[in-house]
Amino acid sequence: QWMDFRGQWAICAYTLRGIDPYPLAGAELAPIAEIGTIQKDWGTSPYGCLLGNAFYPGFLTLEQAKIYFLIASAIALLATGFFFCRRFSRSKFGMMAAGLALCSYTAFGPIYSGNAGGIICCLLLIACLICNSSPIAAGVLLSLAMIKPQTALPICFALLLMKKFKPLAIFFAMTTLAVALFGVGIFP
């Protein structure tokens, strides 16, 4: 059940302690027993090692991080519902779509397995809903969602086509800073 979470949390925990997690994937012995080993062929984007702490807080113990994750998931779902309601309050279709999206398996399934996919989708939805009123906040949310580039980049492309440059500039600056702090690394 928490396999995805545990692997991502270990990567973030090692990164925060100044240990490159990539060579540890598949190692038999863990350099820090409390963190443990990382599964073979496990990895994330280089900037995900740092920004991933928003979802998989390596500064907490594994059990504390799981509680944090569950609370963050609930907050993300509630915030997404709030922004959907605020944006589509006059549309019955919009309210129905928001309700279906928030009650679907895609919203709750990843939470059960410890995958941040649900939170990331919520961040991307909120970023799209607030990009006109709060472009800086939208850019920060896009940057955090970038730990799953396959999900975040299409949204960035859509914002580019809509000429929403301010959120994209914030996104680019934060992601560049994370890469500069951690390095480019090698995708496992």
Residue pairs with C-beta under 8 A, 6 or more apart in sequence:
1 112
1 113
1 114
2 66
2 113
2 114
3 39
3 113
3 114
4 113
4 114
4 115
5 56
5 65
5 66
5 69
5 113
5 114
5 115
5 116
6 36
6 62
6 114
7 38
7 39
7 42
8 44
8 48
8 52
8 55
8 56
8 116
9 56
9 57
9 58
9 62
9 65
10 21
10 35
10 36
10 37
10 38
10 58
11 21
11 38
11 42
11 43
11 44
11 48
11 49
11 52
11 56
11 58
12 49
12 50
12 52
12 53
12 56
12 57
12 58
13 32
13 35
13 58
13 59
14 20
14 21
14 24
14 31
14 32
14 35
14 38
14 58
15 21
15 49
15 50
15 53
15 58
15 182
16 53
16 58
16 59
17 32
17 58
19 31
19 32
20 185
21 38
21 43
21 49
22 43
22 185
22 186
22 188
24 30
24 31
24 37
24 38
25 38
25 39
25 40
25 41
25 42
25 43
25 188
26 37
26 38
26 39
26 40
26 41
26 42
27 37
27 38
28 37
29 37
30 36
30 37
34 61
41 188
42 188
43 187
43 188
44 52
44 147
45 146
45 147
45 149
45 187
46 179
46 182
46 183
46 184
46 185
46 187
47 146
47 147
47 175
47 178
47 179
47 182
48 146
48 147
48 148
49 182
49 185
50 178
50 181
50 182
51 143
51 144
51 146
51 147
51 174
51 175
51 178
52 58
52 116
52 147
53 59
54 144
55 69
55 72
55 116
55 119
55 120
55 144
55 147
56 65
56 69
56 116
57 64
57 65
57 68
57 69
58 65
60 68
66 114
69 111
69 114
69 116
70 111
72 119
73 111
73 118
73 119
76 118
76 119
76 122
76 123
77 102
77 107
77 118
77 122
79 122
79 126
80 98
80 101
80 102
80 122
80 125
80 126
81 98
81 102
83 125
83 126
83 129
83 130
84 94
84 95
84 97
84 98
84 101
84 102
84 125
84 129
85 95
85 98
86 129
87 94
87 129
88 94
88 95
88 97
88 98
89 95
101 107
101 125
106 117
106 118
106 121
107 118
107 121
107 122
108 118
109 118
110 116
110 117
110 118
110 119
111 118
116 147
116 148
117 148
117 151
120 144
120 145
120 147
120 148
120 151
120 152
121 151
123 141
123 142
123 144
123 145
124 141
124 142
124 145
124 151
124 152
124 155
126 138
126 141
127 137
127 138
127 139
127 141
127 142
127 145
127 155
127 167
128 138
128 155
128 158
128 159
130 137
130 138
131 138
131 159
131 164
131 167
132 164
135 164
135 166
135 167
135 170
136 166
136 167
136 170
138 164
138 167
138 170
139 166
139 167
139 168
139 169
139 170
139 171
139 173
139 174
140 170
140 171
140 174
142 152
142 155
142 156
142 159
142 167
142 168
142 170
142 171
143 170
143 171
143 174
143 175
143 178
145 151
145 152
145 155
146 152
146 171
146 175
156 168
156 171
159 167
159 168
160 168
